[in-house]
Amino acid sequence: MEQTIHPERQAEREHLSMILGLLDARLLAARAASEKQMAGLTDTRRDEFTERQEPLLRNLWAAHRFEDLVHLSQEFQNAAEEEKDHESTLREIAALEKMSFSPYFARIDLRFEEDEPEERVYIGRRSLWDDRKEELLVHDWRAPMASVFYRFGVGPAFYQAPMGKITCDLLLKRQYEIQGRELIGFFDADTVIQDSFLRRLLAQNASAQMKSIVETIQKDQDVAIRDEEHDLLMVQGAAGSGKTSIAMHRAAYLMYEGLKNPLKAHNILILSPNTVFEKYISSVLPELGESNVSTSTLEQLLEEALGAPVQSRAERWETLCDPEKQPDRAALAFKTSGAFMTLLDRYAEVLPELLPYEDLSYGGQALVSRQELRRRAKDLGSGFPLAVRLRHLETNLWERVHALRPARFDELRMMAFRLGHGEEYARGCAIWESGVLARRMRRITRLNVPRLYSDLLHDQGLLSRLGQGLDIPAGLSFAPLPGGAVPLEDAAAMAYLRMKLTFGAAQGDIRQVVVDEAQDYSPMDYAVLNLLFPKARFTVVGDIHQSLDRNADLSLYEEAARILNRKSSALLELTKSFRCTKEILDFSLQFLPHVKIDSLNRSGDAPKILTNELLIGEIAACRAKGYQSIALITKTRRDAEGWKEKLAGEISLPILGRNPELGDVFLVPLSLSKGLEFDAVLLLDCDAAHYAAPEDRRLLYVACTRALHHLAVFSEGAVSPLIEKEALHG
């Protein structure tokens, strides 16, 4: 007996079939266009160029070939345009194929006036226009109208359109599950059902790369994603609250063509904590139909600014945890502080007084005195950075030298003749003389920032004079690390000094900078970013409770706002976690007893506290449950290497690194786990030797909240005293 299909479900199936038919027709046309474009490019243009370009280029400047050359150049340009069109067609094909798999995920029915018919709006990852009906069949999730789906339940609603605020009544809010062109199901969403849908999605296993969340964006997340009012948007979010997803979707939103001034990919820069995290987020924007924007790390920016290798955050963390290599913590904190910025500002102001001026002469004739050099360096265009003023001074001096050169060369030529040499000898003497003058001049006019920085830190008298009113710790110094890398805190300070002295580092094309893991950036780091990107707006996301090497509170955002100094700023706080099960989150919050974080109430197994001899069995149990990512988190990389060697006879474990090639089980140093999530976390070395100090509470919170479904902590003997005695044992 044939099963009766509910009329509403049948109507939805028919609508999906209609959309898929239109997409299939578009795909067929796009593929045909691509084949035609490709045929034109390969069979005609390129063969013609091969035959004609070589003889023309061999006789490039022959007059009778000029018209042919112009014609060939035009054909090259046309071919380039055709290739560009073909690439655009290929992108369109890829987008249509992806859209055909799941054309939309939501529908809202709106009524704008009481006596008007309702308007049915389908929402997907990208829009779909029907040329025949001249109708938008699917709205891009970034469209203004789509915000109603994310922000309102059934009832009165509104959204911000280019022409202003639009009010309406939301009559229906429906969510779909479409997979492989099939309608799996749908439901009319209220808050409870939406949470149930979220829990089902979160119960899935973690993937190797971050996924987009357009189907499950929450109201406060949508507010952050669509914010266009503020030049500086800061988001403080609990572990698992979706901070990074917000940042990535915000980048996609800012590139939306429906905005008044959409950004291009080259206008956006995403700053990640490390290269592992860069790889983790690399698929989100392509999944949303946008080109991947540039990503970088702070260390990479500093290396570009200084032209020297810079210590990574992970490397610095290793030194902080190594009792044999520990830096002076007081000096480290000072070098990253606003007080040190003040000291460097004062240094830049007095530097014209401190340069190694000397009297300069050319050919035995006085060129300029040291007193005159000092005066001109101080007074010449005081609105310009010192390096610019010195270069201008150098140019003026060389102009005087050029004026003196003819007479000087005559003198050198006469001297050469008297000595029995020819004019070439005189010319060599002139070159040598100019070289000596250039080296002496450049000692004054070419600023060696690393040397100037080192001179400041090692000159106690100068530090005392410039440090009036500042609490400067004893023992400030600067020394490159083995291999020549600059310590991270010195690199930021040195880059700041360089940019105060020059104009050379600002990157004006960047109009939006996204800073992830904001709590790990010092005041000096934010000052460097402000100088690097003076025209950019900033999106800053972080969690003050996840800083590894310093205490942080909400004043971090106040200081960032003060340093970045944008016209308008806002701080949003997200206190709901979507990552961990309730049991894992409750266990993790014992390390932050005064912090309130709401969970989605997704239940799972209670965390376990186990001894080391049970580790291999726990790995096997996690595999049996089908977990695809089982992370063995250690405090440091040295610890990870120790465990890799210890377990080599029983299991081969890779260590997460720069270019990870990982299976389902792997070792992860704590500093590289931040921002990532795993199906199961097995936290190793959870004993008093590794986690006992009050600041270690943050480390345990970070490590434990990486887990989606399963958490177990391991120790050789007694577990860390930071873990509450009533915690469950396995």
Secondary structure as UniProt FT lines:
FT   HELIX           7..39
FT   HELIX           40..45
FT   HELIX           46..58
FT   TURN            59..61
FT   HELIX           63..65
FT   HELIX           66..101
FT   STRAND          106..111
FT   TURN            114..115
FT   STRAND          119..124
FT   STRAND          128..130
FT   TURN            131..134
FT   STRAND          135..140
FT   TURN            141..142
FT   HELIX           144..146
FT   HELIX           147..151
FT   STRAND          155..161
FT   TURN            162..163
FT   STRAND          164..179
FT   TURN            180..181
FT   STRAND          182..188
FT   HELIX           191..202
FT   TURN            214..216
FT   HELIX           219..225
FT   STRAND          232..237
FT   TURN            239..240
FT   HELIX           243..254
FT   TURN            257..258
FT   HELIX           265..267
FT   STRAND          268..271
FT   HELIX           275..281
FT   TURN            282..283
FT   HELIX           284..287
FT   TURN            288..289
FT   STRAND          294..296
FT   HELIX           298..306
FT   HELIX           313..321
FT   TURN            323..325
FT   HELIX           329..335
FT   HELIX           338..354
FT   STRAND          360..362
FT   TURN            363..364
FT   STRAND          365..368
FT   HELIX           370..379
FT   TURN            380..383
FT   HELIX           386..418
FT   TURN            419..420
FT   HELIX           423..445
FT   HELIX           449..458
FT   HELIX           460..466
FT   TURN            467..469
FT   TURN            474..475
FT   TURN            482..483
FT   HELIX           488..501
FT   TURN            504..505
FT   TURN            508..509
FT   STRAND          512..515
FT   HELIX           518..520
FT   HELIX           523..532
FT   TURN            534..535
FT   STRAND          537..542
FT   HELIX           544..546
FT   HELIX           555..564
FT   STRAND          569..574
FT   STRAND          576..577
FT   HELIX           582..589
FT   TURN            590..591
FT   TURN            593..594
FT   STRAND          598..599
FT   STRAND          608..611
FT   HELIX           612..614
FT   HELIX           615..624
FT   TURN            625..626
FT   STRAND          630..634
FT   HELIX           637..646
FT   TURN            647..650
FT   STRAND          665..669
FT   HELIX           670..673
FT   TURN            674..675
FT   STRAND          678..683
FT   TURN            688..690
FT   TURN            694..695
FT   HELIX           696..704
FT   TURN            705..706
FT   STRAND          707..715
FT   TURN            721..722
FT   TURN            725..726
//
